[in-house]
Amino acid sequence: MSSALGTIERIWRYPIKSTGGESLDEAAVDARGFVGDRLYAVRDAEGKFGSGKNTRRFRRMPGLLQLRSRYPGGVVTKGPELLDPDGVPVPDPSVYVR
């Protein structure tokens, strides 16, 4: 006899911390979680990571949360790309991040 704990409705991976992510049909999992999830982050000139909050380690970066990230073709072997709010690749993220 088995009992279900719940149903997975969606799977999301966030290649770059504090950006919107990518919806997946399936995801590989390792000891860290989803493969490729939050492997990258944006840092400011002082080395603090961009975030939606301010702490000793993180710096609030307005505009960062407007961007999304994805792995081109869904493959984690290459670095992720940033996408603007319309889903277009961003050649210069400094235009959005302040």
N, C-alpha and C positions, 0 to 999 in steps of 0.2 A: 504494500500500500504506500503510495507516495502522496505528498502534499506539496502544493505549489506555494511558494513564498510571495510571488508577485509575477508581473509581466513586464518585460522590457519593451517600452514603447519606442525609444530612440536611443541611439548611441552617438555621442559627440566627443570629438577629440580637439584639444586646444594646443596646436603646435607651439604657439608663442604665448607665454603667460600674460594674462590680463587683456587678451584680445578675444574677439568672438572666434569660434572654432568652425569645424567642418562636421557635417552630418555624415555618418557612415552606415553602410548596410551591415558591415561586420568589422570586427577589430581583433587584432592579435593582442594577447595579454602576456606579460612577463611578470617577474617578481615586483616590479615597480608600478604596474598597472597597465593601462593601454600603451602599446608600443608607440613612441613618438609624442606622447602627451606631455605638454609643458617642458619640452627639452630646451627651449630657447626663451630668452627674455630680452627686453629692451633695457639698456642701462643709460644713465645720464653721464655727463662728463666727470662727475664725482664718483662714479662706480655704483650708484644706487640703482636698484631695479625699479623699472616703471610699474606702477600699480594704480589701483583706484583708491589707495589709502596711503597715509603717511606714517611710517614707523622708522626705527633706526636703520632697517635694511631696505625699505621700500620708499619710493617717492611718488607722490600723486602726480600723474601726467595727464592733464586734461587733453582729450583728443585720442588718447590711446584706446579707450574703450569703444570708440567709433569704428576701429579697424577690425578686420577678421584675419585669420591666418589659415593656411592650408598647405598640404604637401602637394606639389604639382603631380597630377596623375594618381594621387593617393599613396605614392611610394615614399617611404621614410628614408630611403638611401640618400636623397638630396635634401638640402636645407629648405625650410618652409618659405613661402612668400606671403607678404602682407597684401591685403585687399582693402580698397576704400569702401565706404558704405554702399556703393553701387556694385561691388564685386569685381572692380577693375584692379589689376595689380598696381601697387604703389611703387614707383621707382625711387622716390625720396620720402621716407617716412617723416622726416623733420618738418614737412609741410603740415602734418597733422599733430605731431607731438610737440608740446610746449614745455 
